[in-house]
Amino acid sequence: MKVVLQRVNEAVVKVEEKIVGKINKGVLILLGIDKGDTDDKIDYLVDKIKNLRIFAGEGSEFDKSLIDINGEVMIVSQFTLSGNCSKGRRPDFFQAEEAQKANEMYEKFVKKFEQTGLHVATGKFQSYMQIELINDGPTTFILEK
């Protein structure tokens, strides 16, 4: 399971030019699900992300967590994170989980975040989406489990 985590001041996701999700200060999570990923990886990543001190506090740029600031979360499925670009000129996606199982894992990830009490917005699984964001920093992290 792979995550690109971006600290944002706001983010909007659109499908067919219609807004399907919007957040203010918080994080945009691009989530890639690989073959063999399990629920324990979801638990680990949600716990890590909600407690990761990536927001400014009084003493440091990285002093407060998403929970501390009551930040908002946008979760967008991103199967291209499983793309392998090491050979040839076109990525292969053999490592990406098949769609039905990936959707189940994505929904579990979203539900686990909703259980934190934070505002959660999502994209639309297996859809072409456009994401507009104001990256705060820019501050971007890659997490893998």
ChimeraX attribute file (.defattr): number of C-alpha atoms within 10 A of each C-alpha:
attribute: neighborCount
match mode: 1-to-1
recipient: residues
	/A:1	21
	/A:2	21
	/A:3	23
	/A:4	17
	/A:5	19
	/A:6	23
	/A:7	25
	/A:8	24
	/A:9	18
	/A:10	20
	/A:11	23
	/A:12	21
	/A:13	23
	/A:14	19
	/A:15	15
	/A:16	10
	/A:17	9
	/A:18	11
	/A:19	14
	/A:20	15
	/A:21	20
	/A:22	21
	/A:23	22
	/A:24	17
	/A:25	20
	/A:26	28
	/A:27	29
	/A:28	28
	/A:29	23
	/A:30	20
	/A:31	23
	/A:32	23
	/A:33	27
	/A:34	21
	/A:35	14
	/A:36	10
	/A:37	18
	/A:38	13
	/A:39	11
	/A:40	10
	/A:41	16
	/A:42	21
	/A:43	14
	/A:44	11
	/A:45	20
	/A:46	17
	/A:47	14
	/A:48	13
	/A:49	19
	/A:50	20
	/A:51	14
	/A:52	16
	/A:53	18
	/A:54	22
	/A:55	21
	/A:56	13
	/A:57	14
	/A:58	8
	/A:59	8
	/A:60	11
	/A:61	12
	/A:62	13
	/A:63	14
	/A:64	18
	/A:65	20
	/A:66	21
	/A:67	17
	/A:68	14
	/A:69	13
	/A:70	14
	/A:71	21
	/A:72	23
	/A:73	29
	/A:74	27
	/A:75	24
	/A:76	24
	/A:77	23
	/A:78	21
	/A:79	22
	/A:80	16
	/A:81	19
	/A:82	21
	/A:83	17
	/A:84	15
	/A:85	11
	/A:86	9
	/A:87	8
	/A:88	8
	/A:89	7
	/A:90	10
	/A:91	13
	/A:92	15
	/A:93	16
	/A:94	12
	/A:95	16
	/A:96	22
	/A:97	20
	/A:98	14
	/A:99	13
	/A:100	9
	/A:101	15
	/A:102	21
	/A:103	16
	/A:104	11
	/A:105	20
	/A:106	21
	/A:107	16
	/A:108	15
	/A:109	19
	/A:110	20
	/A:111	12
	/A:112	15
	/A:113	23
	/A:114	14
	/A:115	10
	/A:116	13
	/A:117	11
	/A:118	16
	/A:119	17
	/A:120	21
	/A:121	20
	/A:122	21
	/A:123	24
	/A:124	15
	/A:125	16
	/A:126	13
	/A:127	11
	/A:128	10
	/A:129	19
	/A:130	15
	/A:131	15
	/A:132	12
	/A:133	18
	/A:134	15
	/A:135	18
	/A:136	16
	/A:137	12
	/A:138	9
	/A:139	13
	/A:140	16
	/A:141	11
	/A:142	11
	/A:143	13
	/A:144	11
	/A:145	12
